[in-house]
Amino acid sequence: MERLIEFLGDLFFKASLAYENFFEEKVKKNDTTMIAFLMIPLLLFAIILVAVRGFIPFEYKSIFLFFYPILGLSILIFTAGYYRGIQKRQLLGYNFKMIHLNFSKINLRDLGFNESDKYNLKLLCRNRKVENKINNTNLVKNKSAASYSFLFSLFHAMIKKGIKDLNTTDRKNFFQMLEDSFTMNGILINSDTLESSYSKWNSKLKNDENSIKDLTLIRTVFNI
């Protein structure tokens, strides 16, 4: 039983990735594709109901009682496999809810990113870990180091409800995501500076959000 659940977990895990890629690239393109995606299963279900209705003789209907326990057990096994797949899926990312961005319509070069960065940003938007670290080339005023404030603004725009006043657990998770996903003008992120840099950015955000020019630029490029 355990092997079966593990097998189903792997199956649902791989299926969820394939489904996510299809859903993000094809279904979410526009409202028409979304409506079609929702309507097709409903139409198929309606056709099946019409097709089988009235074809089962009354005397054979009692046979279905025998299959109810089997059906119930099958549902339990598939449910366990499904949630095992969800557990595996959660290990891929950082459990932040990202907004939907249509990257085919976004010029990321305006934010200092290249095509390779674009692919990895898409992975982050799907709550998945990057394959290659993204290089943040947006520099601070002295032109010698990359800006942490830019990264905070980027994810304040990308994460639903933003990253203002993150609690300790979410802040730790967020910092880990940055360390795993970005370099700062070719240099690894300094974890010792993240807390102070975030606190400074967070205070500025609370005092006057419009004063953060990076955030204004990012929202313009993302069209949000």
One Martini backbone bead per residue (centre of mass of N, CA, C, O) as a GRO file, in nm:
protein
  224
    1MET     BB    1   0.058   0.062  -0.021
    2GLU     BB    2   0.298   0.258   0.009
    3ARG     BB    3   0.399   0.225  -0.284
    4LEU     BB    4   0.143   0.326  -0.420
    5ILE     BB    5   0.139   0.607  -0.293
    6GLU     BB    6   0.421   0.689  -0.396
    7PHE     BB    7   0.356   0.656  -0.696
    8LEU     BB    8   0.119   0.859  -0.699
    9GLY     BB    9   0.283   1.096  -0.600
   10ASP     BB   10   0.472   1.110  -0.846
   11LEU     BB   11   0.249   1.137  -1.055
   12PHE     BB   12   0.119   1.400  -0.947
   13PHE     BB   13   0.374   1.567  -0.948
   14LYS     BB   14   0.427   1.554  -1.258
   15ALA     BB   15   0.144   1.646  -1.345
   16SER     BB   16   0.151   1.927  -1.208
   17LEU     BB   17   0.381   2.040  -1.383
   18ALA     BB   18   0.249   1.999  -1.658
   19TYR     BB   19  -0.009   2.156  -1.594
   20GLU     BB   20   0.122   2.425  -1.521
   21ASN     BB   21   0.254   2.480  -1.792
   22PHE     BB   22  -0.008   2.473  -1.955
   23PHE     BB   23  -0.171   2.684  -1.793
   24GLU     BB   24   0.029   2.925  -1.822
   25GLU     BB   25   0.069   2.915  -2.148
   26LYS     BB   26  -0.244   2.859  -2.248
   27VAL     BB   27  -0.493   2.930  -2.059
   28LYS     BB   28  -0.386   3.234  -1.953
   29LYS     BB   29  -0.381   3.418  -2.207
   30ASN     BB   30  -0.706   3.443  -2.192
   31ASP     BB   31  -1.047   3.447  -2.156
   32THR     BB   32  -1.116   3.235  -2.375
   33THR     BB   33  -0.936   3.000  -2.272
   34MET     BB   34  -1.063   2.984  -1.992
   35ILE     BB   35  -1.355   2.917  -2.078
   36ALA     BB   36  -1.289   2.663  -2.244
   37PHE     BB   37  -1.158   2.501  -2.012
   38LEU     BB   38  -1.426   2.497  -1.837
   39MET     BB   39  -1.638   2.381  -2.053
   40ILE     BB   40  -1.540   2.104  -2.160
   41PRO     BB   41  -1.586   1.920  -1.907
   42LEU     BB   42  -1.891   1.981  -1.885
   43LEU     BB   43  -1.973   1.867  -2.163
   44LEU     BB   44  -1.864   1.579  -2.126
   45PHE     BB   45  -2.036   1.509  -1.878
   46ALA     BB   46  -2.312   1.552  -2.012
   47ILE     BB   47  -2.278   1.336  -2.236
   48ILE     BB   48  -2.242   1.090  -2.051
   49LEU     BB   49  -2.514   1.108  -1.902
   50VAL     BB   50  -2.691   1.077  -2.156
   51ALA     BB   51  -2.571   0.801  -2.262
   52VAL     BB   52  -2.635   0.615  -1.985
   53ARG     BB   53  -2.917   0.673  -1.966
   54GLY     BB   54  -3.126   0.387  -1.935
   55PHE     BB   55  -2.910   0.126  -1.987
   56ILE     BB   56  -2.965   0.018  -1.696
   57PRO     BB   57  -3.085  -0.236  -1.551
   58PHE     BB   58  -3.239  -0.287  -1.256
   59GLU     BB   59  -3.114  -0.576  -1.173
   60TYR     BB   60  -2.804  -0.450  -1.196
   61LYS     BB   61  -2.782  -0.223  -0.980
   62SER     BB   62  -2.700  -0.400  -0.727
   63ILE     BB   63  -2.402  -0.452  -0.816
   64PHE     BB   64  -2.290  -0.168  -0.734
   65LEU     BB   65  -2.271  -0.225  -0.426
   66PHE     BB   66  -2.001  -0.389  -0.447
   67PHE     BB   67  -1.827  -0.128  -0.550
   68TYR     BB   68  -1.827   0.083  -0.322
   69PRO     BB   69  -1.585  -0.008  -0.142
   70ILE     BB   70  -1.381   0.000  -0.372
   71LEU     BB   71  -1.422   0.296  -0.441
   72GLY     BB   72  -1.350   0.409  -0.163
   73LEU     BB   73  -1.059   0.297  -0.153
   74SER     BB   74  -0.961   0.433  -0.412
   75ILE     BB   75  -1.005   0.723  -0.315
   76LEU     BB   76  -0.812   0.709  -0.075
   77ILE     BB   77  -0.555   0.641  -0.235
   78PHE     BB   78  -0.564   0.883  -0.432
   79THR     BB   79  -0.564   1.099  -0.211
   80ALA     BB   80  -0.295   1.021  -0.085
   81GLY     BB   81  -0.133   1.058  -0.348
   82TYR     BB   82  -0.202   1.353  -0.392
   83TYR     BB   83  -0.081   1.464  -0.119
   84ARG     BB   84   0.201   1.360  -0.174
   85GLY     BB   85   0.240   1.537  -0.423
   86ILE     BB   86   0.206   1.806  -0.273
   87GLN     BB   87   0.448   1.772  -0.088
   88LYS     BB   88   0.655   1.761  -0.317
   89ARG     BB   89   0.578   2.037  -0.441
   90GLN     BB   90   0.653   2.217  -0.188
   91LEU     BB   91   0.967   2.161  -0.206
   92LEU     BB   92   1.021   2.357  -0.456
   93GLY     BB   93   0.938   2.599  -0.275
   94TYR     BB   94   0.813   2.900  -0.062
   95ASN     BB   95   0.499   2.969  -0.025
   96PHE     BB   96   0.434   3.195  -0.232
   97LYS     BB   97   0.198   3.417  -0.362
   98MET     BB   98   0.166   3.478  -0.694
   99ILE     BB   99   0.127   3.656  -0.954
  100HIS     BB  100   0.012   3.696  -1.272
  101LEU     BB  101   0.244   3.674  -1.551
  102ASN     BB  102   0.304   3.791  -1.885
  103PHE     BB  103   0.611   3.741  -2.025
  104SER     BB  104   0.549   3.797  -2.334
  105LYS     BB  105   0.475   4.122  -2.239
  106ILE     BB  106   0.766   4.151  -2.104
  107ASN     BB  107   1.039   4.380  -2.057
  108LEU     BB  108   1.315   4.285  -1.871
  109ARG     BB  109   1.536   4.490  -1.963
  110ASP     BB  110   1.415   4.729  -1.793
  111LEU     BB  111   1.532   4.546  -1.525
  112GLY     BB  112   1.815   4.392  -1.612
  113PHE     BB  113   1.723   4.141  -1.781
  114ASN     BB  114   1.741   3.833  -1.934
  115GLU     BB  115   1.643   3.541  -2.079
  116SER     BB  116   1.742   3.358  -1.851
  117ASP     BB  117   1.600   3.518  -1.626
  118LYS     BB  118   1.312   3.481  -1.728
  119TYR     BB  119   1.284   3.178  -1.674
  120ASN     BB  120   1.345   3.196  -1.362
  121LEU     BB  121   1.114   3.391  -1.294
  122LYS     BB  122   0.891   3.196  -1.376
  123LEU     BB  123   0.952   2.990  -1.160
  124LEU     BB  124   0.899   3.176  -0.918
  125CYS     BB  125   0.600   3.240  -1.002
  126ARG     BB  126   0.553   2.907  -0.956
  127ASN     BB  127   0.700   2.819  -0.696
  128ARG     BB  128   1.003   2.773  -0.803
  129LYS     BB  129   1.311   2.679  -0.848
  130VAL     BB  130   1.592   2.766  -0.976
  131GLU     BB  131   1.845   2.678  -1.208
  132ASN     BB  132   1.955   2.979  -1.221
  133LYS     BB  133   2.090   3.247  -1.121
  134ILE     BB  134   1.999   3.574  -1.076
  135ASN     BB  135   2.115   3.884  -1.202
  136ASN     BB  136   2.158   4.175  -1.021
  137THR     BB  137   2.221   4.501  -1.195
  138ASN     BB  138   2.108   4.693  -0.986
  139LEU     BB  139   2.228   4.990  -0.872
  140VAL     BB  140   2.344   5.195  -0.668
  141LYS     BB  141   2.446   5.519  -0.651
  142ASN     BB  142   2.767   5.438  -0.644
  143LYS     BB  143   2.799   5.190  -0.866
  144SER     BB  144   2.922   4.917  -0.688
  145ALA     BB  145   2.633   4.796  -0.608
  146ALA     BB  146   2.372   4.609  -0.556
  147SER     BB  147   2.022   4.623  -0.507
  148TYR     BB  148   1.807   4.532  -0.253
  149SER     BB  149   1.564   4.714  -0.298
  150PHE     BB  150   1.487   4.598  -0.573
  151LEU     BB  151   1.409   4.312  -0.475
  152PHE     BB  152   1.189   4.399  -0.281
  153SER     BB  153   1.015   4.541  -0.497
  154LEU     BB  154   0.976   4.303  -0.685
  155PHE     BB  155   0.823   4.120  -0.462
  156HIS     BB  156   0.604   4.322  -0.389
  157ALA     BB  157   0.478   4.287  -0.679
  158MET     BB  158   0.466   3.958  -0.705
  159ILE     BB  159   0.340   3.934  -0.429
  160LYS     BB  160   0.075   3.876  -0.266
  161LYS     BB  161   0.045   4.158  -0.056
  162GLY     BB  162   0.336   4.146  -0.030
  163ILE     BB  163   0.633   4.244   0.207
  164LYS     BB  164   0.509   4.386   0.436
  165ASP     BB  165   0.569   4.300   0.746
  166LEU     BB  166   0.714   4.044   0.793
  167ASN     BB  167   0.745   3.776   0.950
  168THR     BB  168   0.985   3.575   1.065
  169THR     BB  169   0.926   3.328   0.884
  170ASP     BB  170   0.883   3.476   0.610
  171ARG     BB  171   1.152   3.625   0.611
  172LYS     BB  172   1.335   3.378   0.611
  173ASN     BB  173   1.217   3.257   0.350
  174PHE     BB  174   1.278   3.501   0.169
  175PHE     BB  175   1.585   3.511   0.207
  176GLN     BB  176   1.634   3.226   0.097
  177MET     BB  177   1.529   3.283  -0.185
  178LEU     BB  178   1.738   3.498  -0.258
  179GLU     BB  179   1.995   3.323  -0.214
  180ASP     BB  180   1.902   3.094  -0.424
  181SER     BB  181   1.831   3.314  -0.686
  182PHE     BB  182   2.068   3.534  -0.637
  183THR     BB  183   2.275   3.790  -0.761
  184MET     BB  184   2.513   4.073  -0.709
  185ASN     BB  185   2.673   4.150  -0.965
  186GLY     BB  186   2.809   3.841  -0.927
  187ILE     BB  187   2.739   3.831  -0.619
  188LEU     BB  188   2.679   3.705  -0.338
  189ILE     BB  189   2.467   3.706  -0.096
  190ASN     BB  190   2.448   3.887   0.207
  191SER     BB  191   2.297   3.773   0.487
  192ASP     BB  192   2.383   4.005   0.698
  193THR     BB  193   2.215   4.245   0.524
  194LEU     BB  194   1.911   4.179   0.492
  195GLU     BB  195   1.772   4.283   0.747
  196SER     BB  196   1.858   4.585   0.730
  197SER     BB  197   1.760   4.634   0.439
  198TYR     BB  198   1.464   4.564   0.489
  199SER     BB  199   1.400   4.766   0.716
  200LYS     BB  200   1.459   5.018   0.548
  201TRP     BB  201   1.255   4.959   0.320
  202ASN     BB  202   1.000   4.924   0.499
  203SER     BB  203   0.997   5.210   0.615
  204LYS     BB  204   0.975   5.358   0.345
  205LEU     BB  205   0.710   5.224   0.256
  206LYS     BB  206   0.532   5.328   0.497
  207ASN     BB  207   0.582   5.634   0.452
  208ASP     BB  208   0.645   5.618   0.107
  209GLU     BB  209   0.578   5.442  -0.166
  210ASN     BB  210   0.630   5.659  -0.401
  211SER     BB  211   0.951   5.688  -0.332
  212ILE     BB  212   0.986   5.411  -0.479
  213LYS     BB  213   1.109   5.383  -0.787
  214ASP     BB  214   1.135   5.080  -0.843
  215LEU     BB  215   0.833   5.013  -0.801
  216THR     BB  216   0.722   5.188  -1.028
  217LEU     BB  217   0.876   5.051  -1.259
  218ILE     BB  218   0.778   4.759  -1.219
  219ARG     BB  219   0.474   4.817  -1.253
  220THR     BB  220   0.501   4.922  -1.538
  221VAL     BB  221   0.628   4.669  -1.672
  222PHE     BB  222   0.389   4.474  -1.555
  223ASN     BB  223   0.111   4.614  -1.564
  224ILE     BB  224  -0.010   4.690  -1.231
   0.00000   0.00000   0.00000
